[in-house]
Amino acid sequence: MKIKVRSGDSLWYYSQLFMVPINLVIDSNPQVDPSSLQIGQSIQIPGFHTSTIQLQKGDSLWQIASKNNLPVDALLLLNQQLQPQNLQVNQTVLVPTRVIMPLMDRKKSYSFKTLQDDLKQLKEVYPFIKINEIGYSVTGKPLYEIRIGTGEKQVHYNASFHANEWITTPVLMSLINAYLLSMTNAKPLRGIETLPYYSRFELSVVPMVNPDGVDLVLGGPPEGYKEEILAINEQKDDFSLWKANIRGVDLNKQYPANWEYEKERKPDVPSSRDFPGYEPLSEPEAIAMANLVKNNNFSLLLAFHTQGEEFYWGYEGLEPPDSKVIADEFERVSGYRSVQYVDSFAGFRDWFIKEYRRPGFTMELGKGVNPLPLSQYEDMYEEMLGVFLASLYL
């Protein structure tokens, strides 16, 4: 929500007026000098949007403020041209409205366009978050990263490495939305006050690593790729089992962590799944994720996949000792089975552990045959909420 500065206003006053933490107000306005506000300057207030009402006979600003649980000055701030003693019937009044519910229903097929729409809404309501483009897919779709927090400890989450595991994206986006709602409304998540974590942690979230593949599964081949994709898919126009990127490369078998071993036992040509590429880090999506890790100092990594209701956390004995402590807590809060080693190599998590000797986890959400149905979405969300919170307090 945007407001205009009046004489004598301050960011601290706005924080008190709207009951929003001052650090979130400051971080929502990075181009503003808090000590030198200018009259008429535009300021963003997180956790609110603006609605409108039409005045009825007998209405007053006090009545409107009381009905909406607001100070009268909040209305005056948004309606600076209004004359409180000369209100007119049918006159439009802007009302600051606190956001107390998730921005939209994510229990639906979740395409790249849906992600873009959600990111736009999140940025409008929570302007203290940062949305970066860390790279591009084969077809040129941006790979988005959400950044939340100002702390020294960096934690990374990602989803939809695999195309037909797209349900992991709305689950992860819902966790982020719940976290933001909790902070701006001072409402605990499962009894945990989340605002302190904003200054202790910096979260890095890539909600859709494989946008081309997700859109292929949900909407079919894009223009210019149909012939090539049908050839890879053995002329079948059902792409529901497709895991790879648009070029038929499995993005989670692209990393230099026993890649040569995986290459020998997997398909040797582009395929809907499991082809590790002709060389490691050949695909732009895999390169972007590797560069993201190299350019940051992530202390913990979680990759969301489906399925199995279990998670993997070891790699060749290179995982640090505290991985076991974290794994035990993840197992407790999610009910998922903890698996230290699994017969799979060249994955993003494998490479992270190998290169940095830090805790990395592959969370296999839900149970059944991919793609999992949306009927499992709520259970996945509740199971991963515990994991998400535990990743912050551990």
Kinemage of the C-alpha trace (Angstrom):
@kinemage 1
@onewidth
@group {chain A} dominant
@subgroup {mainchain}
@vectorlist {calphas} color= white
{ca met a 1} P 0.000 0.000 0.000
{ca lys a 2} L 1.360 3.411 -0.948
{ca ile a 3} L 0.833 6.585 1.026
{ca lys a 4} L 2.104 10.177 0.661
{ca val a 5} L 4.231 11.858 3.318
{ca arg a 6} L 2.699 14.817 5.204
{ca ser a 7} L 4.451 17.449 7.235
{ca gly a 8} L 5.724 15.952 10.510
{ca asp a 9} L 5.320 12.310 9.454
{ca ser a 10} L 8.005 9.677 10.027
{ca leu a 11} L 8.484 6.013 9.228
{ca trp a 12} L 8.290 5.327 12.947
{ca tyr a 13} L 4.892 7.020 13.076
{ca tyr a 14} L 3.656 4.907 10.140
{ca ser a 15} L 4.905 1.806 11.936
{ca gln a 16} L 2.846 2.724 15.000
{ca leu a 17} L -0.178 3.892 13.018
{ca phe a 18} L -0.501 0.631 11.081
{ca met a 19} L 1.057 -1.654 13.714
{ca val a 20} L 3.733 -2.942 11.351
{ca pro a 21} L 7.324 -3.603 12.580
{ca ile a 22} L 9.559 -0.627 11.872
{ca asn a 23} L 12.306 -2.710 10.249
{ca leu a 24} L 9.808 -4.019 7.700
{ca val a 25} L 8.673 -0.474 6.921
{ca ile a 26} L 12.275 0.694 6.470
{ca asp a 27} L 13.179 -2.279 4.281
{ca ser a 28} L 10.066 -1.713 2.169
{ca asn a 29} L 11.469 1.684 1.219
{ca pro a 30} L 15.159 1.138 0.431
{ca gln a 31} L 15.460 4.358 -1.603
{ca val a 32} L 14.119 6.495 1.248
{ca asp a 33} L 16.235 8.240 3.888
{ca pro a 34} L 14.213 7.637 7.091
{ca ser a 35} L 15.695 10.747 8.706
{ca ser a 36} L 14.779 13.057 5.847
{ca leu a 37} L 11.285 12.389 4.526
{ca gln a 38} L 9.980 14.820 1.943
{ca ile a 39} L 6.398 16.075 1.851
{ca gly a 40} L 4.563 14.277 -0.946
{ca gln a 41} L 7.113 11.468 -1.055
{ca ser a 42} L 5.633 8.021 -1.780
{ca ile a 43} L 6.058 5.437 1.001
{ca gln a 44} L 5.137 1.756 0.889
{ca ile a 45} L 3.441 0.167 3.910
{ca pro a 46} L 3.844 -3.635 3.998
{ca gly a 47} L 1.034 -5.989 4.864
{ca phe a 48} L -1.734 -3.721 3.578
{ca his a 49} L -3.642 -3.040 0.396
{ca thr a 50} L -6.092 -0.252 -0.387
{ca ser a 51} L -9.826 -0.786 -0.800
{ca thr a 52} L -12.534 1.764 -1.550
{ca ile a 53} L -15.985 2.509 -0.176
{ca gln a 54} L -18.730 4.881 -1.256
{ca leu a 55} L -19.992 7.173 1.486
{ca gln a 56} L -23.583 6.737 2.560
{ca lys a 57} L -25.811 9.307 4.207
{ca gly a 58} L -24.712 9.867 7.799
{ca asp a 59} L -21.267 8.305 7.406
{ca ser a 60} L -18.309 9.821 9.239
{ca leu a 61} L -14.597 9.056 9.176
{ca trp a 62} L -14.819 8.030 12.816
{ca gln a 63} L -17.505 5.437 12.001
{ca ile a 64} L -15.520 4.090 9.054
{ca ala a 65} L -12.325 3.913 11.115
{ca ser a 66} L -14.087 2.168 13.996
{ca lys a 67} L -15.750 -0.353 11.690
{ca asn a 68} L -12.386 -1.207 10.111
{ca asn a 69} L -10.445 -1.198 13.387
{ca leu a 70} L -8.285 1.720 12.258
{ca pro a 71} L -7.163 5.040 13.724
{ca val a 72} L -8.920 7.947 12.036
{ca asp a 73} L -5.549 9.338 11.002
{ca ala a 74} L -4.969 6.238 8.856
{ca leu a 75} L -7.962 7.325 6.773
{ca leu a 76} L -6.798 10.934 6.694
{ca leu a 77} L -3.373 9.818 5.511
{ca leu a 78} L -4.833 7.979 2.527
{ca asn a 79} L -7.424 10.664 1.782
{ca gln a 80} L -5.483 13.879 2.124
{ca gln a 81} L -7.815 15.829 -0.200
{ca leu a 82} L -10.869 14.819 1.833
{ca gln a 83} L -12.641 17.456 3.937
{ca pro a 84} L -13.878 15.572 7.035
{ca gln a 85} L -16.458 18.261 7.849
{ca asn a 86} L -17.866 18.291 4.339
{ca leu a 87} L -18.353 14.651 3.344
{ca gln a 88} L -20.631 13.980 0.382
{ca val a 89} L -22.894 11.013 -0.306
{ca asn a 90} L -21.311 8.631 -2.875
{ca gln a 91} L -17.909 10.207 -2.325
{ca thr a 92} L -15.105 7.635 -2.635
{ca val a 93} L -12.935 6.977 0.415
{ca leu a 94} L -9.743 4.920 0.357
{ca val a 95} L -9.487 2.462 3.231
{ca pro a 96} L -6.210 0.777 4.321
{ca thr a 97} L -6.967 -2.923 4.632
{ca arg a 98} L -4.688 -5.283 6.484
{ca val a 99} L -3.887 -8.500 4.617
{ca ile a 100} L -4.686 -11.358 6.994
{ca met a 101} L -5.233 -14.225 4.547
{ca pro a 102} L -3.084 -15.813 1.820
{ca leu a 103} L -3.160 -13.761 -1.341
{ca met a 104} L -4.703 -16.458 -3.517
{ca asp a 105} L -5.654 -20.109 -3.605
{ca arg a 106} L -2.630 -22.120 -4.682
{ca lys a 107} L -4.451 -25.437 -4.691
{ca lys a 108} L -4.525 -25.574 -8.483
{ca ser a 109} L -2.371 -26.361 -11.503
{ca tyr a 110} L 0.603 -24.077 -11.060
{ca ser a 111} L 2.143 -22.816 -14.292
{ca phe a 112} L 4.957 -20.325 -14.815
{ca lys a 113} L 2.343 -17.602 -15.455
{ca thr a 114} L 0.698 -18.420 -12.124
{ca leu a 115} L 4.076 -18.061 -10.437
{ca gln a 116} L 4.629 -14.674 -12.071
{ca asp a 117} L 1.199 -13.473 -10.925
{ca asp a 118} L 1.873 -14.650 -7.374
{ca leu a 119} L 5.286 -13.002 -7.257
{ca lys a 120} L 3.773 -9.712 -8.407
{ca gln a 121} L 1.165 -9.857 -5.647
{ca leu a 122} L 3.705 -10.816 -2.999
{ca lys a 123} L 5.948 -7.907 -3.965
{ca glu a 124} L 3.039 -5.452 -3.870
{ca val a 125} L 1.880 -6.491 -0.410
{ca tyr a 126} L 5.300 -7.305 1.061
{ca pro a 127} L 7.666 -4.800 -0.582
{ca phe a 128} L 10.479 -5.634 1.842
{ca ile a 129} L 11.113 -8.869 -0.078
{ca lys a 130} L 13.457 -8.903 -3.057
{ca ile a 131} L 12.732 -10.740 -6.299
{ca asn a 132} L 15.777 -11.443 -8.465
{ca glu a 133} L 16.308 -13.098 -11.815
{ca ile a 134} L 19.189 -15.538 -11.358
{ca gly a 135} L 19.181 -16.838 -14.933
{ca tyr a 136} L 16.948 -18.034 -17.746
{ca ser a 137} L 15.496 -21.285 -18.976
{ca val a 138} L 16.163 -22.742 -22.418
{ca thr a 139} L 13.174 -20.827 -23.839
{ca gly a 140} L 14.118 -17.601 -22.066
{ca lys a 141} L 11.831 -17.714 -19.022
{ca pro a 142} L 13.370 -15.960 -15.995
{ca leu a 143} L 14.410 -18.119 -13.071
{ca tyr a 144} L 13.125 -16.153 -10.105
{ca glu a 145} L 14.625 -16.035 -6.642
{ca ile a 146} L 12.815 -14.572 -3.626
{ca arg a 147} L 14.968 -13.060 -0.866
{ca ile a 148} L 13.567 -12.499 2.627
{ca gly a 149} L 15.435 -11.243 5.662
{ca thr a 150} L 18.597 -9.411 6.622
{ca gly a 151} L 20.431 -11.961 8.771
{ca glu a 152} L 23.906 -13.391 8.293
{ca lys a 153} L 22.787 -17.023 8.123
{ca gln a 154} L 21.569 -17.904 4.631
{ca val a 155} L 19.153 -20.775 3.994
{ca his a 156} L 18.138 -21.888 0.499
{ca tyr a 157} L 14.965 -23.633 -0.686
{ca asn a 158} L 13.939 -24.698 -4.177
{ca ala a 159} L 11.158 -26.577 -5.949
{ca ser a 160} L 10.217 -27.989 -9.356
{ca phe a 161} L 13.610 -29.214 -10.474
{ca his a 162} L 11.485 -31.899 -12.108
{ca ala a 163} L 8.653 -30.881 -14.400
{ca asn a 164} L 5.965 -33.323 -13.263
{ca glu a 165} L 6.726 -32.491 -9.632
{ca trp a 166} L 5.292 -28.984 -10.119
{ca ile a 167} L 3.050 -29.357 -7.049
{ca thr a 168} L 6.142 -28.595 -4.952
{ca thr a 169} L 6.059 -24.990 -6.206
{ca pro a 170} L 2.656 -24.010 -4.762
{ca val a 171} L 3.584 -25.797 -1.525
{ca leu a 172} L 6.784 -23.759 -1.219
{ca met a 173} L 5.035 -20.521 -2.220
{ca ser a 174} L 2.380 -21.151 0.440
{ca leu a 175} L 5.070 -21.603 3.087
{ca ile a 176} L 6.613 -18.280 2.089
{ca asn a 177} L 3.218 -16.569 2.131
{ca ala a 178} L 2.489 -17.948 5.612
{ca tyr a 179} L 5.871 -16.695 6.835
{ca leu a 180} L 5.226 -13.191 5.481
{ca leu a 181} L 1.701 -13.101 6.912
{ca ser a 182} L 3.007 -14.165 10.293
{ca met a 183} L 5.650 -11.423 10.362
{ca thr a 184} L 3.420 -8.539 9.283
{ca asn a 185} L 0.547 -9.550 11.558
{ca ala a 186} L 2.633 -10.586 14.598
{ca lys a 187} L 0.785 -13.902 14.465
{ca pro a 188} L 2.845 -16.953 15.496
{ca leu a 189} L 3.203 -19.953 13.206
{ca arg a 190} L 2.668 -23.099 15.254
{ca gly a 191} L 3.482 -21.082 18.336
{ca ile a 192} L 6.691 -19.633 16.896
{ca glu a 193} L 7.176 -15.865 16.654
{ca thr a 194} L 8.654 -15.382 13.208
{ca leu a 195} L 9.669 -11.711 13.200
{ca pro a 196} L 12.977 -12.335 15.056
{ca tyr a 197} L 14.041 -14.687 12.255
{ca tyr a 198} L 13.830 -11.841 9.742
{ca ser a 199} L 16.949 -10.252 11.239
{ca arg a 200} L 18.697 -13.570 11.934
{ca phe a 201} L 18.298 -15.241 8.550
{ca glu a 202} L 18.279 -14.425 4.876
{ca leu a 203} L 16.100 -16.846 2.950
{ca ser a 204} L 16.793 -17.639 -0.690
{ca val a 205} L 13.875 -19.300 -2.492
{ca val a 206} L 13.813 -20.484 -6.115
{ca pro a 207} L 10.224 -21.701 -6.430
{ca met a 208} L 10.415 -23.043 -10.006
{ca val a 209} L 13.792 -24.261 -11.269
{ca asn a 210} L 12.316 -25.835 -14.425
{ca pro a 211} L 9.610 -23.486 -15.799
{ca asp a 212} L 9.813 -24.835 -19.357
{ca gly a 213} L 9.243 -28.382 -18.147
{ca val a 214} L 6.391 -27.398 -15.836
{ca asp a 215} L 4.590 -25.581 -18.653
{ca leu a 216} L 5.151 -28.563 -20.947
{ca val a 217} L 3.521 -30.922 -18.450
{ca leu a 218} L 0.586 -28.590 -17.850
{ca gly a 219} L 0.057 -27.069 -21.281
{ca gly a 220} L 1.923 -29.019 -23.940
{ca pro a 221} L 4.848 -28.055 -26.196
{ca pro a 222} L 5.607 -24.402 -26.928
{ca glu a 223} L 5.845 -23.063 -30.453
{ca gly a 224} L 9.094 -24.006 -32.147
{ca tyr a 225} L 9.766 -27.045 -29.949
{ca lys a 226} L 6.861 -29.376 -30.729
{ca glu a 227} L 8.616 -31.604 -33.280
{ca glu a 228} L 11.733 -32.013 -31.138
{ca ile a 229} L 9.742 -32.698 -27.962
{ca leu a 230} L 7.436 -35.240 -29.617
{ca ala a 231} L 10.496 -37.078 -30.914
{ca ile a 232} L 11.951 -37.227 -27.395
{ca asn a 233} L 8.558 -38.355 -26.053
{ca glu a 234} L 8.247 -41.145 -28.657
{ca gln a 235} L 5.479 -39.221 -30.485
{ca lys a 236} L 3.192 -39.337 -27.443
{ca asp a 237} L 1.255 -36.157 -26.745
{ca asp a 238} L 0.801 -37.009 -23.053
{ca phe a 239} L 3.567 -35.220 -21.162
{ca ser a 240} L 2.367 -35.946 -17.628
{ca leu a 241} L 5.400 -38.175 -16.924
{ca trp a 242} L 7.952 -35.642 -18.207
{ca lys a 243} L 10.622 -34.738 -15.614
{ca ala a 244} L 13.341 -33.145 -17.742
{ca asn a 245} L 13.814 -29.635 -19.060
{ca ile a 246} L 12.585 -28.725 -22.539
{ca arg a 247} L 15.700 -30.265 -24.141
{ca gly a 248} L 15.188 -33.615 -22.451
{ca val a 249} L 17.882 -33.201 -19.811
{ca asp a 250} L 17.203 -34.124 -16.184
{ca leu a 251} L 18.260 -30.981 -14.316
{ca asn a 252} L 18.815 -32.890 -11.087
{ca lys a 253} L 21.396 -35.148 -12.728
{ca gln a 254} L 23.495 -32.284 -14.095
{ca tyr a 255} L 25.974 -31.705 -11.300
{ca pro a 256} L 29.627 -32.800 -10.978
{ca ala a 257} L 29.092 -35.227 -8.113
{ca asn a 258} L 29.749 -38.675 -9.601
{ca trp a 259} L 28.144 -37.428 -12.818
{ca glu a 260} L 30.256 -39.855 -14.872
{ca tyr a 261} L 28.894 -42.806 -12.890
{ca glu a 262} L 25.319 -41.665 -13.364
{ca lys a 263} L 25.933 -41.125 -17.086
{ca glu a 264} L 26.937 -44.761 -17.563
{ca arg a 265} L 23.677 -46.161 -16.228
{ca lys a 266} L 21.151 -43.597 -17.457
{ca pro a 267} L 19.770 -42.807 -20.941
{ca asp a 268} L 22.489 -41.614 -23.317
{ca val a 269} L 20.208 -39.410 -25.418
{ca pro a 270} L 17.618 -36.751 -24.503
{ca ser a 271} L 14.667 -38.307 -22.722
{ca ser a 272} L 11.572 -37.321 -20.769
{ca arg a 273} L 13.485 -38.333 -17.635
{ca asp a 274} L 16.892 -39.358 -16.261
{ca phe a 275} L 19.166 -38.213 -19.125
{ca pro a 276} L 22.036 -36.393 -17.345
{ca gly a 277} L 23.151 -34.479 -20.435
{ca tyr a 278} L 26.236 -34.920 -22.574
{ca glu a 279} L 28.295 -33.159 -19.925
{ca pro a 280} L 27.693 -31.753 -16.442
{ca leu a 281} L 26.265 -28.246 -16.164
{ca ser a 282} L 25.296 -28.082 -19.820
{ca glu a 283} L 21.819 -26.624 -19.181
{ca pro a 284} L 21.158 -22.960 -18.386
{ca glu a 285} L 18.855 -23.807 -15.476
{ca ala a 286} L 21.486 -26.032 -13.829
{ca ile a 287} L 24.186 -23.418 -14.396
{ca ala a 288} L 22.030 -20.695 -12.824
{ca met a 289} L 21.472 -22.781 -9.692
{ca ala a 290} L 25.166 -23.631 -9.398
{ca asn a 291} L 26.118 -19.968 -9.753
{ca leu a 292} L 23.562 -19.013 -7.120
{ca val a 293} L 25.271 -21.326 -4.648
{ca lys a 294} L 28.760 -20.182 -5.630
{ca asn a 295} L 27.852 -16.520 -5.151
{ca asn a 296} L 26.330 -16.989 -1.716
{ca asn a 297} L 27.143 -18.576 1.622
{ca phe a 298} L 24.248 -20.964 2.197
{ca ser a 299} L 24.502 -22.804 5.494
{ca leu a 300} L 21.586 -25.115 4.706
{ca leu a 301} L 19.858 -26.274 1.525
{ca leu a 302} L 16.442 -27.894 1.032
{ca ala a 303} L 15.200 -29.139 -2.348
{ca phe a 304} L 11.504 -30.047 -2.650
{ca his a 305} L 10.666 -33.054 -4.823
{ca thr a 306} L 7.969 -35.737 -4.928
{ca gln a 307} L 7.333 -38.516 -3.881
{ca gly a 308} L 7.880 -40.977 -0.994
{ca glu a 309} L 7.264 -39.147 2.310
{ca glu a 310} L 10.954 -39.432 3.040
{ca phe a 311} L 14.069 -37.295 2.695
{ca tyr a 312} L 17.735 -37.818 1.859
{ca trp a 313} L 20.591 -36.048 3.575
{ca gly a 314} L 23.886 -37.904 3.083
{ca tyr a 315} L 26.374 -38.062 0.254
{ca glu a 316} L 29.446 -40.327 0.204
{ca gly a 317} L 30.077 -39.670 3.901
{ca leu a 318} L 30.848 -36.012 3.163
{ca glu a 319} L 27.855 -34.576 5.029
{ca pro a 320} L 28.786 -32.685 8.240
{ca pro a 321} L 27.899 -34.120 11.674
{ca asp a 322} L 25.128 -31.590 12.316
{ca ser a 323} L 23.207 -33.009 9.340
{ca lys a 324} L 22.099 -35.877 11.581
{ca val a 325} L 20.774 -33.493 14.238
{ca ile a 326} L 18.782 -31.590 11.614
{ca ala a 327} L 17.559 -34.808 9.995
{ca asp a 328} L 16.248 -36.090 13.332
{ca glu a 329} L 14.261 -32.901 13.844
{ca phe a 330} L 12.908 -32.912 10.280
{ca glu a 331} L 11.789 -36.486 10.794
{ca arg a 332} L 10.050 -35.558 14.054
{ca val a 333} L 8.161 -32.527 12.734
{ca ser a 334} L 7.156 -33.980 9.354
{ca gly a 335} L 6.610 -37.671 10.032
{ca tyr a 336} L 8.771 -38.393 6.969
{ca arg a 337} L 11.353 -41.178 6.972
{ca ser a 338} L 14.961 -40.043 7.276
{ca val a 339} L 17.258 -41.738 4.729
{ca gln a 340} L 20.960 -40.977 4.928
{ca tyr a 341} L 22.109 -42.524 1.648
{ca val a 342} L 20.285 -43.270 -1.586
{ca asp a 343} L 21.529 -44.835 -4.829
{ca ser a 344} L 21.470 -41.632 -6.859
{ca phe a 345} L 24.210 -39.227 -7.875
{ca ala a 346} L 24.849 -35.961 -9.757
{ca gly a 347} L 22.028 -34.181 -7.948
{ca phe a 348} L 21.999 -30.558 -6.812
{ca arg a 349} L 22.028 -31.571 -3.148
{ca asp a 350} L 24.799 -34.137 -3.784
{ca trp a 351} L 26.977 -31.462 -5.347
{ca phe a 352} L 26.235 -28.961 -2.560
{ca ile a 353} L 27.338 -31.446 0.109
{ca lys a 354} L 30.389 -32.538 -1.891
{ca glu a 355} L 31.612 -29.021 -2.620
{ca tyr a 356} L 30.727 -27.220 0.615
{ca arg a 357} L 30.436 -29.960 3.294
{ca arg a 358} L 27.235 -28.367 4.573
{ca pro a 359} L 23.816 -29.861 5.356
{ca gly a 360} L 21.655 -30.497 2.298
{ca phe a 361} L 18.277 -32.217 2.136
{ca thr a 362} L 16.079 -33.592 -0.630
{ca met a 363} L 12.506 -33.645 0.637
{ca glu a 364} L 10.276 -36.159 -1.182
{ca leu a 365} L 6.780 -34.773 -0.601
{ca gly a 366} L 3.666 -36.931 -0.709
{ca lys a 367} L 3.241 -40.506 -1.767
{ca gly a 368} L 2.139 -42.304 -4.902
{ca val a 369} L 2.966 -42.012 -8.594
{ca asn a 370} L 4.092 -38.697 -10.075
{ca pro a 371} L 2.491 -36.374 -10.856
{ca leu a 372} L 0.790 -36.463 -7.478
{ca pro a 373} L -2.808 -35.211 -7.285
{ca leu a 374} L -3.752 -31.874 -5.789
{ca ser a 375} L -5.729 -33.763 -3.142
{ca gln a 376} L -2.364 -34.252 -1.369
{ca tyr a 377} L -1.528 -30.562 -1.371
{ca glu a 378} L -2.853 -29.735 2.124
{ca asp a 379} L -1.028 -32.645 3.742
{ca met a 380} L 2.200 -31.700 1.955
{ca tyr a 381} L 1.879 -28.121 3.153
{ca glu a 382} L 1.307 -29.094 6.790
{ca glu a 383} L 4.200 -31.579 6.736
{ca met a 384} L 6.591 -29.072 5.174
{ca leu a 385} L 5.517 -26.222 7.452
{ca gly a 386} L 7.179 -28.037 10.325
{ca val a 387} L 10.311 -28.568 8.235
{ca phe a 388} L 10.358 -24.935 7.109
{ca leu a 389} L 10.142 -23.645 10.687
{ca ala a 390} L 12.689 -26.166 11.946
{ca ser a 391} L 15.153 -25.055 9.273
{ca leu a 392} L 15.088 -21.613 10.923
{ca tyr a 393} L 15.364 -22.464 14.590
{ca leu a 394} L 17.956 -25.233 14.294
